């Protein structure tokens, strides 16, 4: 026997497959013949001699199988044979195979597509050197927890801090670019001279800004983005030294940034220029327009840096009245770059994971049901010599085939889903998400997909294999009916379907809450009429330097746009509604004690016809007049929030406020308007101060035109009318108000989240209903004989209905109850995405429970009806 084992082992590990099998048979037959000859010589008949020889070897097939499994190569050969057999078996069951593959593909598609966004936004390394040491630096005020800095504060922080290796500032900026074809708007980033060195980024062409190149006396230079270099200059290396005119001022090109560089808070930026603190806001400590980015020193934690900047802010607060109630904070730069996208992506990834769980449970259930019907087959294979390892290998092969086909299909569908979801991002938001440029099937995404497929293969292989323990396989030969298998399956299947229903409830509740939030958001009071309202944003050239010139241009623009067919009125504001609550000012109420406190609120400079054009409601007082310019007393209109906060128990009309100037300049409140939503839809309306445009005209306008028909078709005519007045006026953007609101970041985030989670929930509902249908239908099929006996003994069809539906009802009730408890907890995790809705919203919870309950009962009714239609005679014959 030792010589036999050595020979077989040598044959199993060395020779090619076909030759190895022939030689294996020859080797065994030779040993059998030797034993047979010995037995014949001892007096045994030939048949008995062979039987005893086979028994001594332990069985020919068993011996072959045992020695095939001792070598690595035969194991893979067996697996390949099993895969071929599995493919033939699955092809014989197209309904089962198609259903399982599609469920897997659906779950994998959703999970991989959403993970690709998570990878691009949250996991991919930033294109900066040692990015973990980079932090964003902010001031804090009651109105804005992460507020921008003033330039004088930045200089003090840079000088006094002990935590930063480097500290610089940046600002997103809109500018006018002079081209051979005229003036066009462009986006740029304004930065201090060491900004790119702090990030650890070096130009691919040319040089970085020199130290001191942001001083007021320094020459104007710029770096350009790689995409701008390619698009505008065809990647020509002689771009260095060229002059680019921004806002009428020439800048010399000194470098080109790397292709992979991006900086989301300032994107989309074509050009990067240095900050020059020459006049205006830049030299005032109370004027805030910059954001900080710093690199921590080695060994300095974020908490230590926070304590450092807070201490500096307290010192500055004591030194300068402008810094009253002004603190400081720092945060990892990665959090700031992603912004409010992180919670959305995590919620979507969680929803996709739950959908994948439901799909996996459904496929596992199908495989377990199928394995019950194959018990006799496996028992026969075991009796014929197949080891438990070979049977497990067969299940592994089937799992590999199903997961391989479903996984590859799911990954391809995910590729299409990524492209679709990316195309749905509004252009104004896509530009500020540069990290999505590398969205796709990256190595991390492939690794994630592979992990899912490996886990699914293990689940789909182990689950049925565990059902076939050696004793279970042998018992398959003795089972004369399907009853014991059905009982075992019902115990396991009921648990799986409860898990499916509970998971579906979580997704349905999440979708319901997000959908209700979206409805509330889109129906929130705006304080004006957005229908038939066209908007155009204009950047006025610096050549219009004096107030009278700007006012004259304003009247030209108004007259020209008003003369267009279909335009009924025109208005102007320095900031359009539903954009932001920034551009704030500090005021005090005259006639009251004042101790230097900062009453901060947004300031809007608007034209005389602005409120009537947008359809805002005047509650008391009057609108501005056209003749109210710098020669007239200063006046203001305030909103209701301003009255509630500063004049809660008195009449605001006639009261005077002032900026924090010395001496104060009185501004009389002459009107009160209904709250207009200046900021995003999901933000509260703050107090707002509206001032006459003619008393302080600016050079960046938001022009609104009330139209008699749909506003969209009139936008080109409005833009053309402005260019006819002066081609140097840059048109920064145009849209109808409704479109602008629909594409606003808050509306998009809530809408996309609601639709995606809603889609996951709809698929989860479908899969959950399929799951309970499968469990009840299988249960009915296993109880056909029992039902036939009941009906033969006089049971009515109604009692059969009750029997089946009672079983289904228990499962449905358990799944819904567990799901509702978990859903309330899950909703608390996404409460930041909810608007106007509580996490325990009773109508949503009740509606979801009712929808899933009715759908599941309907699915259960079908097999119940089939059971009630069973003929007792046929049922008894079926066994």
Secondary structure, DSSP 8 states (H G I E B T S, - for coil): -HHHHHHHHHHHHHS-HHHHHHHHHHHHHHHHHHHHHHHHHTT--HHHHHHHHHHHHT-HHHHHHHHHTTSHHHHHHHHHHHHHHHHHHHHT-HHHHHHHHHHHHHHHHHHHHHHHHHIIIIIS--SSTTGGGEEEEEEE-SS-SSB-B-HHHHHHHHHH-SSEEEEEEEEEEEEEEEETTEEEEEEEEEE-TTHHHHHT---SEE----TTTTSTTS--EEEE-HHHHHHHHTT-GGGTT-EEEETTEEEEEEEE--TT---GGG-S-SEEEE----SGGGG-TT---BEEEEEE-TT--HHHHHHHHHHHHHHHHHH-GGGTT-EEEEEEHHHHHHTTHHHHHHHHHHHHHHHHHHHHHHHHHHHHHHHHTTHHHHHHHHHTT--HHHHHHHHHHHHHHHHHHHHHHHHHHHHHHHHHHHHTS-HHHHTT-GGGGG-SS-HHHHHHHHHHHHHHHHHHHHHHHHH--HHHHHHTTT--SSHHHHHHHHHHHHHHHHHHHHHHHHHHHHHHHHHHHHHHHHTS--SS--TTEEEEEEE--TT--SHHHHHHHHHHHHHHHHTSTTEEEEEEESS-SSS-S-SEEEEEETTS---S--EEEEEEEE-TTHHHHHT--EEEE----TT-STTS--EEEEEHHHHHHH-TTS--TT-EEEES-SS---EEEEEEE-----S-TTS----EEEEEGGGS--SEEEEEEEESS-SGGGHHHHHHHHHHH-TTSEEEEEEEHHHHHHTSHHHHHHHHHHHHHHHHHHHHHHHHHHHHHHHHHHHHHHTHHHHHHHHHTT--HHHHHHHHHHHHHHHHHHHHHHHHHHHHHHHHHTGGG-SS--TT-HHHHHHHHHHHHHHHHHHHHHHHHHHHT--HHHHHHT-
